[in-house]
């Protein structure tokens, strides 16, 4: 549980840091403060990640639990629909390509057969 709390808080920190890094990276000792914050999160003595998780993340997730569950169900349904739609489209493209290849090869085969005389065709052994 401790590691789960740490990784959730750390992931949120990294997500926000991606945007705020551009704005505040010019501050003196910015990288040192960032490193100290990560050590504070990780330290078993300060339990920073546990503190932040219990104070901010867990209450927010608890309040929005139904919305998150609804979104997950909708995303799953949309994902299945998209897979079916793309699967159908892929099968249609593959079938069209196969039909086109077959029609082109039939023309080549018929042209090849026309070039043989009946004498040439009789000389081919039957198997």
C-alpha positions as CSV (number, residue, x, y, z in Angstrom):
1,X,0.0,0.0,0.0
2,X,2.9,2.3,0.8
3,X,4.4,1.9,-2.6
4,X,1.0,2.3,-4.3
5,X,0.6,5.6,-2.6
6,X,4.1,6.7,-3.6
7,X,3.7,5.8,-7.2
8,X,0.3,7.5,-7.5
9,X,1.6,10.7,-5.9
10,X,4.8,10.5,-7.9
11,X,2.9,10.0,-11.2
12,X,0.7,13.1,-10.4
13,X,3.8,15.1,-9.5
14,X,5.4,14.1,-12.8
15,X,2.3,14.9,-14.8
16,X,2.0,18.4,-13.3
17,X,5.8,18.9,-13.4
18,X,5.7,18.4,-17.2
19,X,3.7,21.6,-17.6
20,X,5.1,23.7,-14.7
21,X,8.7,22.8,-15.5
22,X,8.6,25.3,-18.4
23,X,7.3,28.1,-16.1
24,X,9.4,27.7,-12.9
25,X,12.6,25.9,-13.9
26,X,14.4,29.3,-13.9
27,X,14.0,29.6,-10.1
28,X,17.3,29.2,-8.2
29,X,17.7,25.8,-6.7
30,X,14.7,24.5,-8.6
31,X,16.2,21.1,-9.4
32,X,17.5,20.7,-5.8
33,X,14.1,21.5,-4.4
34,X,12.5,19.0,-6.8
35,X,15.0,16.3,-5.8
36,X,14.4,17.1,-2.1
37,X,10.6,16.8,-2.7
38,X,11.0,13.3,-4.3
39,X,13.2,12.2,-1.4
40,X,10.6,13.5,1.1
41,X,8.0,11.5,-0.8
42,X,10.1,8.4,-0.7
43,X,11.4,8.6,2.8
44,X,10.0,6.1,5.3
45,X,10.6,8.6,8.1
46,X,8.6,11.5,6.7
47,X,6.0,9.4,4.8
48,X,5.4,12.3,2.4
49,X,3.6,10.2,-0.2
50,X,1.3,8.7,2.3
51,X,0.5,12.1,3.8
52,X,-0.3,13.6,0.4
53,X,-2.2,10.6,-0.8
54,X,-4.5,10.5,2.3
55,X,-5.0,14.2,2.5
56,X,-5.6,15.1,-1.2
57,X,-5.7,12.1,-3.6
58,X,-7.9,9.6,-1.8
59,X,-10.7,12.2,-0.9
60,X,-10.7,13.4,-4.5
61,X,-10.9,9.8,-5.9
62,X,-13.6,8.9,-3.4
63,X,-15.7,11.9,-4.4
64,X,-15.4,11.2,-8.1
65,X,-15.6,7.4,-7.9
66,X,-19.0,7.0,-9.7
67,X,-17.8,9.4,-12.5
68,X,-14.6,7.5,-12.9
69,X,-16.5,4.1,-13.1
70,X,-18.9,5.5,-15.7
71,X,-16.0,6.8,-17.8
72,X,-14.2,3.5,-17.6
73,X,-17.4,1.6,-18.8
74,X,-17.9,4.2,-21.6
75,X,-14.3,3.9,-22.7
76,X,-14.5,0.1,-22.8
77,X,-17.7,0.2,-24.9
78,X,-16.2,2.8,-27.3
79,X,-13.0,0.7,-27.5
80,X,-14.9,-2.4,-28.4
81,X,-17.0,-0.5,-31.0
82,X,-13.8,1.0,-32.5
83,X,-12.1,-2.5,-32.7
84,X,-15.2,-3.9,-34.4
85,X,-15.4,-1.0,-36.8
86,X,-11.7,-1.1,-37.7
87,X,-11.8,-4.9,-37.9
88,X,-14.7,-4.7,-40.5
89,X,-12.8,-2.0,-42.4
90,X,-9.7,-4.1,-42.4
91,X,-11.5,-7.2,-43.6
92,X,-13.2,-5.1,-46.4
93,X,-9.8,-3.8,-47.5
94,X,-8.3,-7.3,-47.4
95,X,-11.2,-8.8,-49.3
96,X,-11.1,-6.0,-51.9
97,X,-7.3,-6.5,-52.3
98,X,-7.8,-10.3,-52.6
99,X,-10.5,-9.9,-55.3
100,X,-8.4,-7.4,-57.2
101,X,-5.3,-9.6,-57.1
102,X,-7.4,-12.6,-58.2
103,X,-8.9,-10.7,-61.1
104,X,-5.5,-9.4,-62.2
105,X,-3.9,-12.9,-62.0
106,X,-6.8,-14.4,-63.9
107,X,-6.1,-12.0,-66.7
108,X,-2.4,-12.9,-66.7
109,X,-3.2,-16.7,-66.5
110,X,-5.7,-16.4,-69.4
111,X,-3.2,-14.4,-71.5
112,X,-0.6,-17.0,-70.8
113,X,-2.9,-19.9,-71.7
114,X,-3.8,-18.2,-74.9
115,X,-0.2,-18.0,-75.9
116,X,0.1,-21.8,-75.9
117,X,-1.0,-23.7,-78.8
118,X,-3.1,-26.9,-78.3
119,X,0.0,-28.9,-79.2
120,X,1.9,-27.3,-76.3
121,X,-1.0,-28.0,-73.9
122,X,-1.1,-31.7,-74.9
123,X,2.6,-32.1,-74.2
124,X,2.1,-31.2,-70.5
125,X,1.9,-34.4,-68.5
126,X,-1.3,-35.1,-66.6
127,X,-0.9,-35.7,-62.9
